Amino acid sequence: AARRRHARLLGVDPDDGAALAAARDAFDRARTLWTMVERWDEDSRGWTREAFLALDARAMRRDVALYARGVGNLRRTTSNAVVDRLWDLVTEAARRAPLAVALAAAELDRSHWARLFEILGEPCPPDLNFSLEQLWRAGLADAEADVFDVCRSAQAATAAREARRCLDGLIGRLEGDIGSDGDP
């Protein structure tokens, strides 16, 4: 009875197993696409609209790669404008993800953010409250080389601070050892 209802719903002969299987597969692909579009919309809004400094850019890049794999699989079996548009959105996000990851990983301090916003021709928010969407609209992708320069500068400053901290600790231990050598 259920098979007949499903066949009638899908518009196929209930006795034609191949047609019923093909209709079921088409329905499953459509449901997968619909679910993927809904999730993409929710995820991409979160990535681009939440405060950038709270964004887990590595997780975003990983999720974009998973979407690319899923949409790529759909493209092999389903050809329509929705799949093509989703593919375009996902590949654009995949292309931009390394820049977002670099910014998130660089440990930028206020001066680095000020420099970055200067490059973008935008005022630096005093509270550093901005979104990835605001950065994209300001032309972040067009300033990629300059952005990576700012990230490298921040990483060098972080490495220098860490080296100085280690050196200060070593000097402190050496001074303690030297001061204790004369004690009986």
N, C-alpha and C positions, 0 to 999 in steps of 0.2 A: 504494500500500500504506500509506504514512504517513497519507494523507488518511482512509482507512478506519479505521485505528487511532485517529486523533484523533477521528473522528466517533463511534466506538464508546465511547471514553473520555468524551466529552462528552454521550453519549446522544442523538445526532441522526442523522438519515438522511444517509449520506455523499453521496447524490445531490442533496440539498437544499442548494444553495449558500448561499441566504439564511439558513437555519437554522444552517448551519455557521459563517457569518460572524458571526451574532448571538451564537452560543455562544462563538466566539473573542473577540469584543469584551467579553462579560461576564467571561470568564476574564482578559483583559488588565486590565479595571477592578479585579477582585478582587486580582490580583497587584500592581497599582499601589497599591491601598489597603493591602495587607499590608506592602509595602515602606515606605510612608509612615508607617504606625503604628510599625514597628520603628525607623525613623530618628527619628521624633518622640520616642519613648521614650528613645532614646539621647541625643539632643540636649538634650531638656528636663531630663533628669537631670544632664547636664553643666552646663547653665546654672544650675540651682538648687542643686546640691550642691557644686560646686567653690568654692574660696575666692573670695569676691566681688571682692577687690582684684585678682585675676588674670583676672577675666571681661572679655571684650571685648564690652561691652554693645551697641555699635553693630552689630557683626556679628550678635549675637543678634537685635536688632530687625530687621535685614535678613533673616535666615533665617526669622524668624517671619512676616514679610510674604510670603516665598516659599511657606511652608507654607499660609498663608491663601489664596493664589492657587491652589495645587494642590488643596487640600481644596474650595475653592469650585467648581473645575472638576468634581471628583468628585460634588459635591452636585447638579450639574445632570444627571448621568447615572445616579447610583446613590443609591438611597434605602434606608438601613438604619441601625440603631442605632449601628454602629461609625463610620460617616461622621458621624452627628450628634454623637456623643461627641467625636470628634477635632475637629470644627468648634468645639464648645464650648471645648475645651482651647486650641485655637489662638487663638480670639478673645479668651479670657481673657488669654493671654500677650501678645497684641497690645495689649490695653487696659493692661496693666501695664508693658510695655516702656519707654514714655517715662520713667517714674519710675526704672527701673533705669539708663537712659542718663543721666539727670540726675545721679544719684548717682555714676556712674562718671566723668562729665566734670567734675564740680565741683571736683576737686582738694581734697577734704576733708582737713584735717589732724586730728590727734588730738582737739583740742578740739571740732571740728565733729562727729566721730563720737561723742564723749562726749555732746554735746547731742542728737544723733539717738537714741542709745540711751536717753537720759533721757526723751525724748518717747515712745519705745516702751515705757517702763517696764521696761527690761531693763538688766542690767549691761553695761558696755562691755568687751568682751574685751581684756585687757591687751596682747595681741599683735596685735590687730585681725584675728584669724583667725575669720571667720564666712562663712556662705553666704547667697545670695539667699533660699533656702528658709527660713533662720532669720529673716531680715528679714520675709518674708511672714507667717510664723507669728506673729511678734511684733506684727503689725498695721500694717506699713508702708503698705499701700494705704489704710487708714482714716485715717492721719496725713498724707495726701498734701500738704495745704496747708502744714503745718509742715515737712515734708521739703523742699518746694521753697523755703521761707524759709531753711532751713539751707544749701541749695545756693546760693541767691543770696548769702548772707552769705559763703560760701567763695569764690565767684567774685569778689565785691567785694574780699575780702582779697587774693586772688591778683592782681587788677588793681592794687591799691594797692601791693603789693610790687614788681610789674613797673614801675609808674610811678616808684616810689622808686629802683629800680635804674637806670632810664634817667636820672633827674634827677641821681643821684650821678655817673653817668658824664659827663653834660654839665658838671656843676660841676667835676669833675676836669679835663676838657679846657679849660674856661675858665680855671681857675686856672693850668694849665700855659701857656696862651697869654699870660695876664697876666704871669706870672713871666718869660716869655721876651721880652716887649716891651722891657724895659730892657737886655737884653744886646746888645753890639755885633755 
